[in-house]
Amino acid sequence: MLHGGFTFGELALIYGEAATGKTTTVIQAATASAAKGLKVVYIDSDHSFTQQRFNQIVGGESADISELITLFFPETFSEQRRIVESLENYVTSKLGMVIVDSVSSLYRAAFSGADSIFSLNRDLSRQVAYLGELASSHNIVCIITSQVHSRLTPTTADIEPVARRTVFHFPRLIMRIKNTPKPSVKQFVLERIDGSDSVRGSCLVSLQENGLRDVGS
């Protein structure tokens, strides 16, 4: 569905409700990148990256792969901003991927104490724009995930990413993950690819203990 996978030089967004498999998806992407000898910077703003989940996905190669993944655990939105804006210091010829999971959780938490919502929105926009520029200028994959909230329309209630206007503006790839009636099966919906919103697709994926697998495998 992705024409071979996440594209070097592009920013990708993955969003969906809780327990749809966003973190599993990006951990699996990180480990696949590291398995090819590429370094990964993983910013875990949700504190959802666990050693147990990592070992389940990687299997017996966890020691070798973990050496190539640098983890950050920001506690505040301003700390997340400082880490994102320092990523240039980690760029080498071996850096293949940067992940922020999720880009909006600490942003959301900062609302209650924010003196200026405008400043908060500006900071989020600057972070996402920085990641897009980092991907493009250094030919690496940048992936962000986003929490969601409900959006009411005259006929239905749907979900959308937190700060939708900002997080939708910069990515050239956008995927939404949906729950299905079967808890272990998730629907991946392609909403944008190569910067185009006109070509869409979807597939069903089995969310297993050792990661994402084709349905039936």
MARBA-3410 file (N, C-alpha, C, O; in Angstrom, 1 decimal):
217
0.8,-1.2,0.0,0.0,0.0,0.0,0.9,1.3,0.0,0.5,2.3,-0.5 ~ 2.0,1.2,0.6,3.0,2.3,0.7,4.0,2.3,-0.5,4.9,3.1,-0.4 ~ 3.8,1.5,-1.4,4.7,1.4,-2.6,6.1,1.1,-2.1,7.1,1.7,-2.7 ~ 6.3,0.2,-1.2,7.6,-0.2,-0.7,8.0,0.2,0.7,9.0,-0.3,1.2 ~ 7.2,1.0,1.3,7.5,1.4,2.7,7.6,2.9,2.9,7.2,3.7,2.0
8.0,3.3,4.0,8.1,4.8,4.3,9.3,5.3,3.5,10.3,4.7,3.2 ~ 9.1,6.5,3.0,10.0,7.1,2.0,11.0,8.0,2.6,10.7,8.9,3.4 ~ 12.3,7.7,2.3,13.4,8.6,2.7,13.1,10.0,2.2,12.7,10.2,1.1 ~ 13.4,11.0,3.0,13.2,12.4,2.7,11.8,13.0,2.9,11.5,14.1,2.5 ~ 11.0,12.1,3.6,9.6,12.6,3.8,9.2,12.4,5.2,9.7,11.6,6.0
8.2,13.3,5.6,7.6,13.2,7.0,6.3,12.5,6.8,5.5,12.7,5.9 ~ 6.0,11.5,7.7,4.8,10.7,7.7,4.1,10.9,9.0,4.7,11.1,10.1 ~ 2.7,10.9,9.0,1.9,11.0,10.1,1.0,9.7,10.2,0.4,9.3,9.3 ~ 1.0,9.1,11.4,0.1,8.0,11.8,-0.8,8.5,12.9,-0.3,8.9,14.0 ~ -2.1,8.4,12.8,-3.0,8.8,13.9,-4.1,7.7,14.0,-4.4,7.0,13.1
-4.7,7.7,15.2,-5.7,6.8,15.5,-6.1,6.8,17.0,-5.3,7.4,17.8 ~ -7.1,6.2,17.3,-7.6,6.1,18.7,-6.6,5.3,19.5,-5.7,4.6,19.0 ~ -6.8,5.3,20.9,-5.9,4.5,21.7,-6.1,3.0,21.4,-7.2,2.6,21.1 ~ -5.0,2.3,21.6,-5.0,0.8,21.4,-5.2,0.4,20.0,-5.7,-0.7,19.7 ~ -5.0,1.3,19.0,-5.1,0.8,17.6,-3.8,0.3,17.0,-3.8,-0.3,15.9
-2.7,0.5,17.7,-1.4,0.0,17.3,-0.4,1.0,16.7,0.5,0.6,16.0 ~ -0.6,2.3,17.1,0.3,3.3,16.6,1.7,3.1,17.1,2.7,3.1,16.3 ~ 1.8,2.8,18.4,3.2,2.6,18.9,3.8,1.3,18.4,5.0,1.3,18.1 ~ 3.0,0.3,18.3,3.6,-1.0,17.7,4.1,-0.7,16.3,5.1,-1.2,15.9 ~ 3.3,0.1,15.5,3.7,0.4,14.2,5.1,1.1,14.1,5.9,0.7,13.3
5.3,2.1,15.0,6.5,2.8,14.9,7.7,2.1,15.5,8.8,2.2,15.1 ~ 7.4,1.3,16.6,8.5,0.4,17.1,9.0,-0.5,16.0,10.2,-0.8,15.8 ~ 8.0,-1.1,15.3,8.3,-2.1,14.3,9.1,-1.4,13.1,10.0,-2.0,12.6 ~ 8.7,-0.2,12.8,9.4,0.6,11.8,10.9,0.9,12.2,11.8,0.8,11.5 ~ 11.0,1.3,13.5,12.3,1.6,14.1,13.2,0.3,14.0,14.4,0.4,13.7
12.7,-0.8,14.5,13.5,-2.0,14.5,13.9,-2.5,13.1,15.0,-3.0,12.9 ~ 13.0,-2.3,12.1,13.3,-2.7,10.8,14.4,-1.8,10.2,15.2,-2.3,9.5 ~ 14.4,-0.5,10.5,15.4,0.4,10.1,16.7,0.0,10.7,17.8,-0.1,10.0 ~ 16.7,-0.3,12.0,18.0,-0.6,12.7,18.5,-2.0,12.3,19.7,-2.2,12.3 ~ 17.6,-2.9,11.9,18.1,-4.2,11.4,18.9,-4.1,10.1,19.6,-4.9,9.7
18.7,-2.9,9.4,19.4,-2.7,8.2,20.7,-1.9,8.4,21.4,-1.5,7.5 ~ 21.0,-1.7,9.7,22.2,-1.0,10.1,22.1,0.5,10.2,23.1,1.2,10.3 ~ 20.8,1.0,10.1,20.6,2.5,10.2,20.3,2.9,11.6,19.5,2.2,12.3 ~ 20.8,4.1,12.0,20.5,4.6,13.4,19.1,5.2,13.4,18.6,5.7,12.4 ~ 18.5,5.1,14.6,17.1,5.7,14.8,17.1,6.5,16.0,17.7,6.2,17.0
16.5,7.7,15.9,16.2,8.6,17.1,14.7,8.4,17.4,13.9,8.8,16.5 ~ 14.4,8.0,18.6,13.0,7.7,19.0,12.7,8.6,20.2,13.2,8.4,21.2 ~ 11.8,9.6,19.9,11.3,10.5,21.0,10.0,10.0,21.5,9.0,10.1,20.8 ~ 10.0,9.4,22.7,8.8,8.8,23.3,8.1,9.7,24.3,8.3,9.6,25.5 ~ 7.3,10.6,23.7,6.6,11.6,24.6,5.4,10.9,25.3,5.0,11.5,26.3
5.0,9.8,24.9,3.9,9.0,25.6,4.4,8.1,26.6,3.7,7.5,27.4 ~ 5.8,7.9,26.7,6.4,6.9,27.6,5.7,5.5,27.3,5.4,4.8,28.3 ~ 5.5,5.1,26.1,4.9,3.9,25.7,5.8,2.9,25.1,5.4,1.7,24.9 ~ 7.1,3.3,24.9,8.1,2.3,24.4,8.6,1.5,25.6,9.3,2.1,26.5 ~ 8.3,0.2,25.7,8.7,-0.6,26.8,9.7,-1.6,26.3,9.7,-2.1,25.1
10.6,-2.0,27.2,11.6,-3.1,26.8,10.9,-4.4,26.5,11.4,-5.1,25.6 ~ 9.8,-4.7,27.2,9.1,-5.9,26.9,8.5,-5.9,25.5,8.7,-6.9,24.7 ~ 7.9,-4.8,25.1,7.3,-4.7,23.8,8.4,-4.8,22.7,8.2,-5.4,21.7 ~ 9.5,-4.1,22.9,10.6,-4.1,22.0,11.1,-5.5,21.8,11.4,-5.9,20.7 ~ 11.3,-6.2,22.9,11.9,-7.6,22.8,10.9,-8.5,22.0,11.3,-9.4,21.3
9.6,-8.3,22.3,8.6,-9.1,21.6,8.7,-8.9,20.1,8.6,-9.9,19.3 ~ 8.9,-7.7,19.6,8.9,-7.4,18.2,10.2,-7.8,17.6,10.2,-8.3,16.5 ~ 11.3,-7.5,18.3,12.6,-7.8,17.7,13.0,-9.3,17.8,13.6,-9.8,16.8 ~ 12.6,-10.0,18.9,13.0,-11.3,19.0,14.4,-11.5,19.5,14.8,-10.7,20.4 ~ 15.2,-12.4,19.0,16.5,-12.7,19.5,17.6,-11.7,19.1,18.7,-11.8,19.6
17.3,-10.7,18.3,18.3,-9.7,17.9,18.3,-8.4,18.7,18.8,-7.4,18.2 ~ 17.6,-8.4,19.8,17.4,-7.1,20.5,18.6,-6.4,20.9,18.7,-5.2,20.9 ~ 19.7,-7.1,21.3,20.9,-6.4,21.8,21.5,-5.6,20.7,21.9,-4.5,20.9 ~ 21.7,-6.3,19.5,22.3,-5.6,18.4,21.5,-4.4,17.9,22.0,-3.3,17.6 ~ 20.2,-4.6,17.8,19.3,-3.6,17.3,19.2,-2.4,18.3,19.1,-1.2,17.9
19.1,-2.7,19.6,19.0,-1.6,20.6,20.1,-0.6,20.6,19.9,0.5,20.9 ~ 21.3,-1.1,20.2,22.5,-0.2,20.2,22.3,0.9,19.1,23.0,1.9,19.2 ~ 21.4,0.7,18.1,21.3,1.7,17.1,20.1,2.6,17.3,19.8,3.5,16.5 ~ 19.3,2.4,18.4,18.2,3.2,18.7,18.4,4.1,19.9,18.7,3.6,21.0 ~ 18.4,5.4,19.7,18.6,6.4,20.8,17.2,6.8,21.2,16.4,7.4,20.4
16.9,6.7,22.5,15.6,7.0,23.1,15.7,8.3,23.9,16.6,8.5,24.6 ~ 14.6,9.1,23.7,14.4,10.3,24.6,13.0,10.2,25.2,12.1,9.7,24.5 ~ 12.9,10.6,26.4,11.7,10.6,27.1,11.3,12.0,27.7,11.5,12.2,28.9 ~ 10.9,12.9,26.9,10.6,14.3,27.4,9.4,14.2,28.4,8.5,13.4,28.2 ~ 9.5,15.1,29.4,8.4,15.2,30.4,7.4,16.3,30.1,6.3,16.3,30.6
7.9,17.3,29.4,7.1,18.5,29.1,7.1,18.8,27.6,8.0,18.4,26.9 ~ 6.2,19.6,27.2,6.1,20.0,25.8,7.4,20.9,25.4,7.9,20.8,24.3 ~ 7.8,21.7,26.4,9.0,22.6,26.1,10.2,21.7,26.0,11.1,22.0,25.2 ~ 10.3,20.6,26.8,11.4,19.7,26.7,11.4,19.0,25.3,12.4,18.7,24.7 ~ 10.2,18.6,24.9,10.1,17.9,23.6,10.5,18.9,22.5,11.2,18.5,21.6
10.2,20.2,22.6,10.6,21.1,21.6,12.1,21.2,21.6,12.7,21.3,20.5 ~ 12.8,21.3,22.7,14.2,21.4,22.8,14.9,20.1,22.1,15.9,20.3,21.4 ~ 14.3,19.0,22.4,14.9,17.8,21.8,14.7,17.8,20.3,15.7,17.5,19.5 ~ 13.5,18.1,19.8,13.3,18.1,18.4,14.2,19.1,17.7,14.8,18.8,16.6 ~ 14.4,20.3,18.3,15.2,21.3,17.7,16.7,21.1,17.8,17.5,21.8,17.2
17.1,20.0,18.5,18.5,19.6,18.6,18.8,18.4,17.8,20.0,17.9,17.8 ~ 17.9,18.0,17.0,18.1,16.7,16.2,19.2,16.8,15.2,19.8,15.8,14.8 ~ 19.4,18.0,14.7,20.5,18.2,13.8,21.8,17.7,14.3,22.7,17.3,13.5 ~ 22.0,17.7,15.6,23.2,17.2,16.2,23.4,15.7,16.1,24.5,15.2,16.3 ~ 22.3,15.0,15.8,22.4,13.6,15.7,22.4,13.1,14.3,22.4,11.9,14.0
22.4,14.0,13.3,22.4,13.6,11.9,23.8,13.1,11.5,24.8,13.9,11.7 ~ 23.9,11.9,11.1,25.1,11.4,10.5,24.7,10.6,9.2,23.5,10.5,8.9 ~ 25.7,10.1,8.5,25.3,9.3,7.3,24.6,8.0,7.6,24.0,7.4,6.7 ~ 24.6,7.6,8.9,24.0,6.4,9.3,22.6,6.6,9.9,21.9,5.6,10.1 ~ 22.2,7.9,10.1,20.9,8.1,10.6,19.8,7.8,9.5,19.8,8.5,8.5
18.9,6.9,9.8,17.9,6.6,8.8,16.5,7.0,9.2,15.6,7.2,8.3 ~ 16.2,7.2,10.5,14.8,7.5,10.9,14.7,8.3,12.2,15.5,8.1,13.1 ~ 13.7,9.1,12.3,13.4,9.9,13.5,11.9,9.7,13.7,11.1,9.8,12.8 ~ 11.6,9.3,15.0,10.2,9.0,15.3,9.8,9.9,16.5,10.6,10.0,17.5 ~ 8.6,10.5,16.5,8.1,11.2,17.7,6.7,10.6,18.0,5.8,10.7,17.2
6.6,9.9,19.1,5.4,9.2,19.5,5.0,9.6,20.9,5.6,9.2,21.9 ~ 3.9,10.4,21.0,3.2,11.1,20.0,3.6,12.6,20.0,3.9,13.1,21.1 ~ 3.5,13.2,18.9,3.8,14.6,18.8,2.9,15.5,19.6,3.2,16.7,19.9 ~ 1.7,15.0,19.9,0.6,15.9,20.4,0.3,15.6,21.9,-0.5,16.4,22.4 ~ 0.8,14.6,22.5,0.4,14.2,23.9,0.8,15.3,24.9,0.0,15.7,25.7
2.1,15.7,24.8,2.5,16.8,25.7,2.0,18.2,25.4,1.8,19.0,26.2 ~ 1.7,18.4,24.1,1.1,19.6,23.6,-0.3,19.7,24.3,-0.7,20.7,24.8 ~ -1.0,18.6,24.2,-2.4,18.5,24.8,-2.3,18.8,26.3,-3.1,19.5,26.9 ~ -1.3,18.1,27.0,-1.2,18.3,28.4,-0.8,19.7,28.8,-1.2,20.2,29.9 ~ -0.1,20.4,27.9,0.3,21.8,28.2,-0.8,22.8,28.2,-0.7,24.0,28.6
-2.0,22.4,27.6,-3.1,23.4,27.5,-3.6,23.9,28.8,-3.9,25.1,28.9 ~ -3.6,23.1,29.8,-4.2,23.5,31.1,-3.4,24.7,31.7,-3.9,25.5,32.4 ~ -2.1,24.7,31.5,-1.2,25.7,32.1,-0.7,26.7,31.1,0.2,27.5,31.5 ~ -1.2,26.7,29.9,-0.7,27.6,28.9,-1.1,29.0,29.1,-2.3,29.3,29.3 ~ -0.1,29.9,29.1,-0.4,31.4,29.1,-0.9,31.8,27.8,-1.8,32.8,27.7
-0.5,31.2,26.7,-0.8,31.6,25.4,-1.0,30.4,24.5,-0.1,29.7,24.2 ~ -2.3,30.2,24.1,-2.6,29.1,23.2,-1.9,29.4,21.8,-1.5,28.4,21.2 ~ -1.8,30.6,21.4,-1.2,31.0,20.2,0.3,30.5,20.2,0.8,30.0,19.2 ~ 1.0,30.8,21.3,2.4,30.4,21.5,2.5,28.9,21.4,3.5,28.3,20.8 ~ 1.6,28.2,22.1,1.6,26.7,22.1,1.4,26.2,20.7,2.2,25.3,20.3
0.5,26.7,19.9,0.2,26.2,18.6,1.4,26.6,17.7,1.8,25.8,16.8 ~ 2.0,27.7,17.9,3.2,28.1,17.1,4.4,27.1,17.4,5.1,26.7,16.4 ~ 4.5,26.7,18.6,5.6,25.7,19.0,5.4,24.4,18.3,6.3,23.8,17.8 ~ 4.1,23.9,18.3,3.8,22.7,17.7,4.1,22.7,16.2,4.7,21.8,15.6 ~ 3.6,23.8,15.6,3.8,24.0,14.1,5.3,24.0,13.8,5.7,23.5,12.8
6.1,24.7,14.6,7.5,24.8,14.4,8.2,23.4,14.5,9.1,23.1,13.7 ~ 7.8,22.6,15.4,8.3,21.3,15.6,8.0,20.4,14.4,8.9,19.7,13.8 ~ 6.8,20.4,14.0,6.4,19.5,12.8,7.1,20.0,11.5,7.5,19.2,10.7 ~ 7.2,21.4,11.4,7.8,21.9,10.2,9.3,21.5,10.2,9.9,21.2,9.2 ~ 9.9,21.6,11.4,11.3,21.3,11.6,11.6,19.8,11.2,12.6,19.5,10.5
10.7,18.9,11.6,10.8,17.5,11.3,10.7,17.3,9.7,11.4,16.5,9.2 ~ 9.8,18.0,9.1,9.6,17.9,7.7,10.9,18.4,6.9,11.3,17.7,6.0 ~ 11.5,19.4,7.4,12.7,20.0,6.8,13.9,19.1,7.1,14.7,18.9,6.2 ~ 13.9,18.5,8.3,15.0,17.6,8.6,15.0,16.3,7.7,16.0,15.9,7.2 ~ 13.8,15.8,7.5,13.6,14.6,6.6,14.1,15.0,5.2,14.8,14.2,4.5
13.6,16.1,4.7,13.9,16.5,3.3,15.4,16.8,3.1,16.0,16.4,2.1 ~ 16.0,17.6,4.0,17.4,18.1,3.8,18.4,17.0,4.0,19.5,17.1,3.5 ~ 18.1,16.0,4.9,19.0,14.9,5.2,18.6,13.5,4.6,19.3,12.5,4.9 ~ 17.5,13.5,3.9,17.1,12.3,3.2,16.9,11.1,4.2,17.4,10.0,4.1 ~ 16.2,11.4,5.3,15.8,10.4,6.3,14.3,10.3,6.4,13.6,11.2,5.9
13.8,9.3,7.0,12.4,9.1,7.3,12.1,9.7,8.6,12.7,9.4,9.6 ~ 11.1,10.6,8.7,10.6,11.1,10.0,9.1,10.7,10.1,8.3,10.9,9.2 ~ 8.8,10.1,11.2,7.4,9.6,11.5,6.9,10.3,12.8,7.6,10.2,13.8 ~ 5.7,10.8,12.7,5.1,11.3,13.9,3.8,10.6,14.1,3.1,10.3,13.1 ~ 3.4,10.3,15.3,2.0,9.8,15.6,1.3,10.9,16.3,1.9,11.9,16.9
0.0,10.8,16.3,-0.9,11.8,17.0,-2.0,11.2,17.7,-2.7,10.2,17.2 ~ -2.3,11.7,18.8,-3.6,11.4,19.5,-4.7,12.0,18.7,-4.5,12.9,17.9 ~ -6.0,11.6,19.1,-7.1,12.1,18.4,-8.2,12.7,19.4,-8.1,12.4,20.6 ~ -9.1,13.4,18.8,-10.3,13.8,19.6,-11.5,13.7,18.7,-11.4,13.6,17.5 ~ -12.7,13.8,19.3,-13.9,13.7,18.5,-14.2,15.0,17.8,-14.0,16.1,18.3
-14.7,14.8,16.6,-15.2,16.0,15.8,-16.6,15.8,15.5,-17.0,14.8,14.8 ~ -17.5,16.7,16.0,-18.9,16.5,15.7,-19.3,17.2,14.4,-18.9,18.3,14.1 ~ -20.1,16.5,13.6,-20.6,17.1,12.4,-22.2,17.0,12.5,-22.7,16.4,13.4 ~ -22.9,17.7,11.6,-24.3,17.7,11.7,-24.9,16.3,11.6,-26.0,16.1,12.2 ~ -24.2,15.3,11.0,-24.8,14.0,10.8,-24.1,12.9,11.6,-24.7,11.8,11.8
-22.9,13.1,12.1,-22.1,12.0,12.7,-21.0,12.6,13.6,-20.8,13.8,13.6 ~ -20.4,11.7,14.4,-19.2,12.1,15.2,-18.1,11.3,14.6,-18.2,10.1,14.5 ~ -17.0,11.9,14.4,-15.8,11.3,13.8,-14.6,11.7,14.7,-14.7,12.6,15.6 ~ -13.5,11.1,14.4,-12.3,11.6,15.1,-11.3,12.3,14.1,-11.4,12.1,12.9 ~ -10.5,13.1,14.7,-9.4,13.7,13.9,-8.2,13.9,14.8,-8.4,13.9,16.1
-7.0,14.1,14.3,-5.8,14.3,15.1,-6.0,15.6,15.9,-6.6,16.6,15.5 ~ -5.4,15.6,17.1,-5.2,16.8,17.9,-4.4,17.8,17.1,-3.4,17.5,16.5 ~ -4.9,19.1,17.0,-4.3,20.1,16.2,-4.2,19.7,14.8,-3.1,19.8,14.2 ~ -5.3,19.3,14.2,-5.3,18.7,12.9,-4.7,19.6,11.8,-3.9,19.2,11.0 ~ -5.0,20.9,11.9,-4.5,21.8,10.8,-3.0,21.8,10.8,-2.4,21.8,9.7
-2.3,21.8,11.9,-0.9,21.8,12.0,-0.3,20.4,11.6,0.6,20.4,10.7 ~ -0.8,19.3,12.2,-0.2,18.0,11.9,-0.5,17.5,10.5,0.2,16.6,10.0 ~ -1.6,18.0,9.9,-1.9,17.6,8.5,-1.2,18.4,7.5,-1.1,17.9,6.3 ~ -0.6,19.5,7.8,-0.1,20.4,6.8,1.2,20.0,6.2,1.4,20.1,5.0 ~ 2.1,19.4,7.0,3.5,19.1,6.6,3.7,17.7,6.1,4.5,17.6,5.2
3.1,16.7,6.6,3.4,15.3,6.2,3.0,15.1,4.7,2.0,15.6,4.2 ~ 3.9,14.3,4.0,3.5,13.9,2.6,2.9,12.5,2.6,2.4,12.0,1.6 ~ 2.9,11.8,3.8,2.2,10.6,4.0,1.3,10.6,5.2,1.9,11.0,6.3 ~ 0.1,10.2,5.1,-0.8,10.2,6.3,-1.6,8.9,6.3,-2.2,8.5,5.3 ~ -1.5,8.2,7.4,-2.3,7.0,7.6,-3.1,7.1,8.9,-2.6,7.5,9.9
-4.3,6.6,8.8,-5.1,6.5,10.0,-5.3,5.0,10.3,-5.5,4.2,9.4 ~ -5.2,4.7,11.6,-5.5,3.3,12.0,-6.8,3.2,12.8,-7.1,4.0,13.7 ~ -7.7,2.3,12.3,-9.0,2.2,12.9,-9.2,0.8,13.6,-8.6,-0.2,13.1 ~ -9.9,0.8,14.6,-10.3,-0.5,15.2,-11.4,-1.2,14.3,-12.1,-0.5,13.5 ~ -11.5,-2.5,14.4,-12.5,-3.2,13.7,-13.3,-4.0,14.7,-12.9,-4.1,15.9
-14.4,-4.7,14.3,-15.1,-5.5,15.3,-14.3,-6.6,16.0,-14.6,-7.1,17.1 ~ -13.2,-7.0,15.3,-12.3,-8.0,15.9,-11.2,-7.3,16.5,-10.4,-6.6,15.8 ~ -11.0,-7.4,17.8,-10.0,-6.5,18.5,-8.6,-6.7,18.0,-7.8,-5.7,18.0 ~ -8.2,-7.8,17.5,-6.8,-8.0,17.1,-6.6,-7.6,15.6,-5.4,-7.6,15.2 ~ -7.6,-7.2,14.9,-7.5,-6.8,13.5,-7.7,-5.3,13.4,-8.7,-4.7,13.9
-6.8,-4.6,12.8,-6.9,-3.1,12.6,-6.9,-2.8,11.1,-6.4,-3.5,10.3 ~ -7.6,-1.7,10.8,-7.7,-1.2,9.4,-6.8,0.0,9.3,-6.9,1.0,10.0 ~ -5.8,-0.1,8.4,-4.9,1.0,8.0,-5.5,1.7,6.8,-5.6,1.1,5.8 ~ -5.8,3.0,7.0,-6.4,3.7,5.9,-5.4,4.7,5.4,-4.9,5.6,6.2 ~ -5.0,4.7,4.1,-4.1,5.6,3.5,-4.8,6.9,3.1,-5.7,6.8,2.2
-4.5,8.0,3.7,-5.3,9.2,3.4,-4.4,10.2,2.6,-5.0,11.1,1.9 ~ -3.1,10.0,2.5,-2.3,10.8,1.7,-1.0,10.0,1.4,-0.5,9.4,2.3 ~ -0.5,10.1,0.2,0.8,9.5,-0.2,1.4,10.4,-1.3,0.7,10.9,-2.2 ~ 2.7,10.5,-1.2,3.5,11.4,-2.1,2.9,12.8,-2.2,3.0,13.4,-3.2 ~ 2.3,13.2,-1.0,1.7,14.6,-1.0,0.4,14.7,-1.6,-0.2,15.8,-1.7
-0.2,13.6,-2.1,-1.5,13.7,-2.8,-2.6,13.1,-1.9,-2.4,12.0,-1.4 ~ -3.7,13.8,-1.8,-4.9,13.3,-1.1,-5.9,12.6,-2.0,-6.9,12.1,-1.5 ~ -5.6,12.5,-3.3,-6.5,11.9,-4.2,-6.4,10.4,-4.4,-7.4,9.8,-4.8 ~ -5.3,9.8,-4.0,-5.1,8.4,-4.1,-5.2,7.8,-2.7,-4.4,8.1,-1.8 ~ -6.2,6.9,-2.5,-6.4,6.3,-1.2,-6.5,4.8,-1.3,-6.6,4.3,-2.3
-6.3,4.2,-0.1,-6.4,2.7,-0.1,-6.5,2.3,1.4,-6.3,3.1,2.3 ~ -6.7,1.0,1.6,-6.8,0.5,3.0,-6.4,-0.9,3.0,-6.5,-1.6,2.0 ~ -6.0,-1.4,4.2,-5.7,-2.9,4.3,-6.0,-3.2,5.8,-6.0,-2.4,6.7 ~ -6.2,-4.5,6.0,-6.4,-5.1,7.3,-5.1,-5.7,7.8,-4.5,-6.4,7.0 ~ -4.8,-5.5,9.0,-3.5,-5.9,9.6,-3.9,-6.6,11.0,-4.7,-6.1,11.7
-3.2,-7.7,11.2,-3.4,-8.4,12.5,-2.3,-7.8,13.5,-1.1,-7.8,13.2 ~ -2.8,-7.4,14.6,-1.9,-6.9,15.7,-1.7,-8.0,16.7,-2.5,-8.4,17.5 ~ -0.4,-8.5,16.6,-0.1,-9.7,17.4,1.0,-9.3,18.4,1.5,-8.2,18.5 ~ 1.3,-10.3,19.3,2.3,-10.1,20.3,3.6,-9.6,19.7,4.4,-8.8,20.3 ~ 4.0,-10.2,18.6,5.3,-9.9,18.0,5.2,-8.9,16.9,6.1,-8.8,16.0
4.1,-8.1,16.9,4.0,-6.9,16.0,2.9,-7.1,15.0,1.9,-7.8,15.2 ~ 3.0,-6.3,13.9,2.0,-6.3,12.9,2.2,-7.4,11.9,3.4,-7.6,11.4 ~ 1.2,-8.1,11.5,1.3,-9.1,10.5,0.1,-9.1,9.5,-1.0,-8.6,9.9 ~ 0.3,-9.6,8.3,-0.8,-9.7,7.4,-1.9,-10.5,8.0,-1.7,-11.5,8.7 ~ -3.2,-10.1,7.7,-4.3,-10.9,8.3,-4.2,-12.3,7.7,-4.0,-12.5,6.5
-4.3,-13.3,8.6,-4.2,-14.7,8.2,-2.9,-15.3,8.4,-2.7,-16.5,8.3 ~ -1.8,-14.5,8.7,-0.5,-15.1,8.9,-0.2,-15.3,10.4,0.8,-15.8,10.7
END
